Amino acid sequence: MRRIERMVDRELRARFPAGSVRRVALFGVGDDERLGPDELLVRVIIEAPGGPEDRQRSLDEWARAHEPRMKQVRRELSLRLPEARLLEFTSGEVGDAPAITMPDDPAAAAEPMSVRETVTTATATLRTSYVFPERAEQAAAAIEARLAAGEYDGLDEEALAERLTEHLYEVCRDKHLRVRMLPPRHARRRAPVPDRPGRSRPEPGRPGPKGRPGNYGIHRVELLAGNVGYLDLHGVAHPEEDAGAAIAAAMRLVAGTHALIIDLRDNHGGSPHGVAFWCSYLFPDADTRLTDIFVAETGETRQFWTLAYVPGPRYLDRPVYVLTSHDTFSGGEDLCYSLQAQGRAEVIGETTGGGAHPTRPIPVSGTVVIMVPFARSVNSVTGTNWEGTGVVPDVAVPADEAYDVAYAKALRHVLSADVPPPVADEAREALAALPAAARE
């Protein structure tokens, strides 16, 4: 709760003029008889000049001066922190000080917002939440100038979201930073998957899986001719509960192969904890530091290392080939960047999308959210990340050709190894069947 309190304190202070709010405190059940289980009270203690006898007058004057902001804060809390059933503005620290209490009003939160309200809420959120404060101020000021000039007048929400995203990118060059409509739950679909390992592009304009994708991101596990393992990962799930077991099962299925292809061409991201879990199978112990995450709001850096223990056998001393495309993004990029930086995998395909910053959706209204990077990634080897540049492949080929090129490399490795004659014969036949360009 302390972390939430710090976040709310920072956000609310930014909504009011400097010096007008002394502090913000959160209270839960047991602290206030009006609260039920899992409910919160957000108390905003204002700066009230004068003695105790002047508190009511000071509070009334303060409320008259800041009424629109108070209503906006109530609406934002209803959207972003629905547990905050009560919002209270008070002129003193003690419990009997005069107070104005604003209960949660879901109906108000669902009311349509004007273009001006949407833009000003988005820029206020940008200023308090974006990991790069200077860029946030520059982008917010530029957008507010466009608002004042009437550039957003008459736009519907979808057009406004697209325009704001364009203008944010013009200043920040951050592909994670965007404004979008909340889509219907059924809207996220993917194109049919081809019969053979290859390309399966997402529906244009639709984001890929995040966090906990279908089957924990494990789209396909296959043993290819020549004893080559193939993993097609469409997302990177957090290894909690069943996800860890699913990842372990996938790695067990390829554990006896002579080479491994990891297909990230349709991987749109997920959890850094999942990245660390997948990587742990490809390194011998817990001594490999991967990509850290610096969180701006706390100033803390979270380190990510390979794990001392993983269920099942590790995949060591055999080549790994990672396939990429322009669609590979976020956590998918984290996985291939970490493996490439450590020299553990050869990356084959296209330069990836270039989104390195962990991001959270923050509601602007009931139908619009702003996706704000709140942290930045720092790789332990390079000291930087892939933001804006993408992960540059070791072997640059069109995404549709990456599979054949990687498979040919894997088969040549199998043929160079001491393998039983049936496996070698199978590898020769599979290599001969590939396009000539891939075999070069």
C-alpha positions in Angstrom: 0.0 0.0 0.0 3.0 2.3 0.6 3.9 2.0 -3.1 0.4 3.0 -4.2 0.4 5.8 -1.7 3.6 7.2 -3.2 2.2 7.0 -6.6 -1.1 8.6 -5.7 0.7 11.4 -3.8 2.8 12.2 -6.8 -0.1 12.1 -9.2 -2.4 14.3 -7.1 0.2 16.9 -6.3 0.8 17.3 -10.0 -2.9 18.0 -10.6 -2.9 21.1 -8.3 -0.7 24.2 -8.2 2.6 23.8 -6.5 2.4 24.3 -2.7 -1.4 23.9 -2.5 -1.3 20.3 -1.3 0.7 19.3 1.8 0.5 15.6 1.4 -1.7 12.7 0.3 -2.4 9.7 2.5 -4.2 6.3 1.9 -6.3 4.5 4.5 -7.8 1.0 4.4 -10.4 -1.0 6.3 -9.9 -0.6 10.0 -8.6 3.0 9.6 -12.1 4.4 8.8 -15.5 2.9 9.7 -16.9 3.9 6.3 -14.6 1.5 4.5 -15.4 -2.1 3.6 -12.9 -4.8 2.7 -10.5 -3.9 -0.1 -11.7 -0.3 -0.1 -9.5 2.8 0.3 -9.8 6.3 1.4 -7.6 8.9 -0.3 -7.1 11.9 2.0 -5.7 15.1 0.4 -4.4 17.5 3.1 -4.3 21.0 1.7 -2.2 23.9 2.8 -4.6 26.0 4.9 -3.3 29.3 6.3 -4.4 30.5 9.7 -5.3 28.7 12.9 -7.9 26.0 13.6 -10.7 28.5 13.6 -9.9 29.4 10.0 -9.8 25.8 8.7 -13.4 25.7 7.4 -13.1 29.0 5.6 -9.7 28.0 4.1 -11.1 24.7 2.9 -14.1 26.4 1.3 -12.0 29.0 -0.4 -9.6 26.3 -1.6 -12.5 24.2 -3.0 -14.0 27.1 -4.9 -10.6 27.8 -6.5 -10.0 24.1 -7.4 -13.4 22.6 -8.0 -12.8 21.5 -11.6 -9.5 19.8 -10.6 -11.2 18.1 -7.7 -13.9 16.6 -10.0 -11.2 15.5 -12.5 -9.2 13.8 -9.7 -12.3 12.0 -8.5 -13.0 10.8 -12.1 -9.4 9.7 -12.6 -9.4 7.7 -9.3 -12.6 6.0 -10.3 -11.0 4.9 -13.5 -7.5 4.0 -12.2 -8.0 3.0 -8.6 -11.6 1.8 -8.2 -10.7 0.6 -4.7 -10.6 4.3 -3.7 -14.2 4.5 -2.7 -13.7 7.8 -0.9 -11.7 10.9 -1.8 -11.4 13.4 1.0 -10.0 17.0 1.0 -9.2 18.3 4.4 -7.6 21.4 5.9 -5.9 19.6 8.8 -4.0 16.5 9.9 -6.3 15.6 12.7 -9.5 13.5 12.3 -11.9 16.3 13.3 -10.6 18.8 10.8 -13.2 20.1 8.3 -13.3 17.9 5.2 -15.0 17.6 1.8 -15.8 14.0 0.9 -16.3 12.8 -2.7 -17.5 9.2 -3.0 -16.7 7.0 -6.0 -19.1 7.7 -8.9 -18.7 5.1 -11.6 -21.4 6.8 -13.7 -19.3 10.0 -13.8 -16.2 8.1 -14.8 -18.1 6.6 -17.7 -19.4 10.0 -19.0 -17.9 11.1 -22.4 -15.1 13.6 -22.1 -14.6 16.6 -24.3 -11.5 16.8 -26.6 -10.0 19.4 -24.2 -10.5 17.2 -21.2 -9.1 14.1 -22.9 -6.0 16.0 -24.0 -5.3 17.7 -20.7 -5.8 14.5 -18.8 -3.4 12.7 -21.1 -0.7 15.3 -20.9 -1.0 15.5 -17.1 -0.6 11.7 -16.9 2.4 11.9 -19.3 4.1 14.5 -17.0 3.8 12.4 -13.9 4.3 8.9 -15.2 6.7 8.9 -18.2 10.2 7.5 -17.4 11.8 10.5 -19.1 10.5 13.7 -17.4 12.2 16.1 -19.8 10.8 14.4 -22.9 7.4 14.3 -21.1 7.4 18.0 -20.6 8.5 18.7 -24.2 5.8 16.4 -25.6 3.1 17.7 -23.3 3.9 21.4 -24.1 3.9 20.6 -27.8 0.5 18.9 -27.6 -1.0 21.6 -25.5 0.2 24.2 -28.1 -1.6 22.2 -30.8 -4.7 22.0 -28.6 -4.7 25.8 -28.2 -4.3 26.2 -31.9 -7.4 24.1 -32.5 -5.7 21.2 -34.2 -7.8 18.6 -32.3 -11.1 20.4 -32.7 -13.9 18.2 -34.1 -12.0 14.9 -33.8 -13.7 11.8 -32.6 -12.0 9.7 -29.9 -10.4 7.3 -32.3 -9.0 10.0 -34.6 -7.9 12.0 -31.5 -6.0 8.9 -30.1 -4.3 8.4 -33.5 -3.3 12.0 -33.7 -2.0 12.2 -30.2 0.1 9.0 -30.7 1.6 10.6 -33.8 2.5 13.8 -32.0 3.9 11.9 -29.0 6.2 10.0 -31.3 7.4 13.1 -33.1 8.9 14.3 -29.8 9.7 11.2 -27.8 10.5 8.6 -30.6 9.1 5.9 -28.2 7.0 3.2 -29.8 5.6 2.1 -26.5 4.2 5.6 -25.8 0.8 5.9 -27.4 -2.9 6.7 -26.9 -5.5 4.2 -28.0 -9.1 3.2 -27.7 -10.0 0.3 -25.5 -11.0 -2.4 -28.0 -13.8 -4.8 -27.5 -12.6 -8.1 -25.9 -13.3 -10.1 -29.1 -11.4 -7.7 -31.3 -7.9 -9.2 -30.8 -7.6 -12.0 -33.3 -4.7 -13.6 -35.2 -4.4 -14.8 -38.7 -4.5 -18.6 -39.4 -1.3 -20.4 -38.7 0.4 -22.1 -41.7 0.8 -25.9 -41.8 4.7 -25.8 -41.7 6.9 -23.8 -39.4 7.2 -20.4 -41.0 5.4 -17.0 -41.0 2.1 -16.3 -39.2 1.5 -12.6 -39.2 -0.8 -10.9 -36.7 -3.9 -9.1 -38.0 -2.7 -5.6 -39.2 -3.3 -2.9 -36.6 -3.9 -5.4 -33.8 -1.5 -5.6 -30.9 0.0 -9.0 -30.1 -0.4 -11.0 -26.9 0.8 -9.4 -23.7 1.5 -10.8 -20.2 -0.4 -14.1 -20.4 -0.9 -15.0 -24.1 -2.7 -18.1 -25.2 -1.0 -21.3 -24.1 1.5 -19.0 -22.3 2.9 -17.9 -25.6 4.0 -21.3 -26.7 2.4 -21.6 -30.1 4.3 -24.6 -31.4 6.9 -27.1 -30.3 8.3 -29.4 -32.9 11.0 -31.9 -33.6 12.3 -31.2 -37.2 14.0 -33.6 -39.5 17.7 -34.0 -38.6 17.0 -33.8 -34.8 16.5 -30.0 -34.7 14.2 -28.5 -32.1 11.8 -25.7 -33.0 9.9 -23.4 -30.6 7.4 -20.8 -32.0 6.8 -18.3 -29.2 4.0 -15.7 -29.7 4.4 -14.2 -26.2 6.5 -14.4 -23.1 4.4 -15.3 -20.1 5.3 -14.8 -16.4 6.5 -18.2 -15.2 4.0 -18.3 -12.3 1.6 -21.1 -11.7 1.0 -23.2 -14.9 3.2 -21.0 -17.2 6.4 -22.2 -15.7 5.2 -25.8 -16.1 4.3 -25.2 -19.7 7.7 -23.6 -20.5 9.5 -26.5 -18.7 7.4 -29.0 -20.7 8.4 -27.3 -24.0 12.1 -27.4 -23.1 11.9 -31.1 -22.2 10.5 -31.8 -25.6 13.5 -30.3 -27.3 16.1 -31.3 -24.7 17.6 -34.1 -26.8 18.0 -32.2 -30.1 21.3 -31.2 -31.6 20.3 -27.6 -32.4 17.4 -25.3 -31.5 15.4 -22.7 -33.4 13.4 -20.2 -31.4 10.9 -18.3 -33.6 10.1 -14.8 -32.3 8.8 -13.4 -35.5 5.3 -13.0 -34.1 6.3 -12.4 -30.5 4.9 -9.1 -29.3 6.1 -9.2 -25.7 5.3 -10.1 -22.2 7.1 -10.5 -18.9 10.8 -9.9 -18.1 10.4 -12.6 -15.5 9.4 -14.9 -18.4 12.4 -13.8 -20.4 14.7 -14.7 -17.5 13.0 -18.1 -17.1 13.4 -19.0 -20.8 17.0 -17.8 -20.8 17.8 -19.9 -17.7 17.4 -23.0 -19.7 20.2 -21.8 -22.1 22.8 -21.0 -19.5 24.5 -23.4 -17.0 23.8 -21.6 -13.7 22.6 -18.4 -11.9 25.7 -16.3 -12.9 24.4 -14.7 -16.0 23.0 -11.2 -15.5 20.5 -10.3 -18.2 18.6 -7.0 -18.8 17.8 -4.8 -15.7 14.8 -2.5 -15.3 15.1 0.9 -13.8 11.8 2.2 -12.4 11.6 6.0 -12.5 8.9 6.4 -9.8 11.0 4.7 -7.1 14.5 5.2 -8.5 15.2 1.5 -8.0 16.8 -0.9 -10.4 15.5 -4.5 -10.6 18.2 -6.9 -11.7 17.3 -10.0 -13.8 19.6 -13.0 -13.6 19.4 -16.6 -14.9 18.1 -19.0 -12.2 20.0 -21.4 -10.1 17.3 -24.0 -10.7 14.9 -24.8 -13.5 12.6 -27.8 -13.8 14.1 -30.4 -16.2 17.3 -30.4 -18.2 19.1 -27.2 -19.4 19.9 -26.8 -23.1 23.7 -26.3 -23.1 26.6 -26.6 -25.5 24.4 -26.6 -28.6 23.7 -23.8 -31.1 20.6 -21.7 -30.8 19.1 -19.7 -33.6 16.6 -16.9 -33.0 14.2 -15.7 -35.8 13.1 -12.1 -35.8 10.9 -9.8 -37.9 9.9 -6.1 -37.8 6.9 -7.4 -35.8 9.1 -8.7 -32.9 8.5 -6.3 -30.1 9.0 -5.6 -26.4 9.5 -8.7 -24.4 10.2 -10.7 -27.6 13.0 -8.2 -28.3 14.3 -8.6 -24.7 14.7 -12.3 -25.2 16.6 -12.1 -28.4 18.6 -9.1 -27.3 19.7 -10.8 -24.1 20.7 -14.0 -25.9 22.6 -12.1 -28.6 24.4 -9.8 -26.1 25.6 -12.9 -24.2 26.7 -14.6 -27.3 24.3 -17.5 -26.7 22.3 -17.3 -29.9 22.6 -16.2 -33.5 19.8 -13.8 -34.5 18.5 -14.3 -38.0 15.8 -12.2 -39.8 14.9 -8.6 -39.7 15.6 -5.7 -37.3 13.0 -5.8 -34.7 10.3 -3.2 -33.8 12.4 -1.2 -31.2 10.3 -1.1 -28.0 12.4 -1.5 -24.8 10.5 0.3 -22.1 8.2 -1.5 -19.7 4.8 0.1 -20.1 1.5 0.3 -18.2 -1.9 1.4 -19.6 -3.4 4.4 -17.7 -7.0 5.2 -18.3 -7.7 8.7 -19.6 -11.5 8.1 -19.9 -13.8 5.2 -19.9 -12.8 4.4 -23.5 -9.3 5.9 -24.0 -6.0 4.9 -22.4 -2.5 6.2 -22.6 0.2 3.6 -22.7 3.1 5.1 -20.7 6.6 3.6 -20.3 7.3 3.9 -16.6 10.7 2.3 -16.6 13.6 1.6 -18.9 15.7 -1.5 -19.7 19.5 -1.6 -19.3 21.3 -4.6 -20.6 24.2 -5.8 -18.4 26.6 -6.3 -21.4 25.8 -3.4 -23.6 24.8 -0.9 -21.0 21.9 0.2 -23.2 18.8 -1.3 -24.9 17.0 -1.7 -28.2 14.6 1.3 -27.9 14.1 3.0 -31.2 16.9 1.0 -33.0 15.5 -2.5 -32.6 17.6 -5.7 -32.3 19.9 -5.8 -35.3 20.2 -9.5 -36.6 23.5 -11.2 -37.0 22.2 -12.5 -40.3 19.9 -10.0 -42.0 17.3 -11.7 -44.3 13.6 -11.1 -45.0 11.5 -12.6 -42.2 9.9 -15.1 -44.6 13.3 -16.5 -45.4 14.7 -16.6 -41.8 13.3 -20.0 -41.0 15.0 -21.7 -44.0 18.3 -19.9 -43.3 18.3 -20.9 -39.6 17.3 -24.5 -40.4 20.1 -24.8 -43.0 22.6 -23.6 -40.4 21.2 -26.1 -37.8 21.4 -29.0 -40.3 24.9 -28.2 -41.2 25.8 -28.2 -37.5 24.2 -31.6 -37.1 26.2 -33.0 -40.1 29.4 -31.7 -38.6 28.7 -33.5 -35.3 29.1 -37.1 -34.4 25.5 -38.3 -34.9 24.1 -41.7 -35.8 23.9 -42.5 -39.5 20.0 -42.3 -39.6 20.1 -38.8 -38.1 22.8 -37.7 -40.6 20.9 -39.2 -43.5 17.8 -37.4 -42.4 19.7 -34.1 -42.0 21.2 -34.4 -45.6 17.8 -35.0 -47.1 16.3 -32.1 -45.2 19.1 -29.8 -46.2 18.8 -30.8 -49.8 15.1 -30.0 -49.8 15.7 -26.4 -48.6 15.9 -23.5 -51.2 19.3 -23.0 -52.7 19.6 -19.5 -51.3 19.2 -20.8 -47.8 21.9 -23.4 -48.3 24.5 -20.9 -49.4 
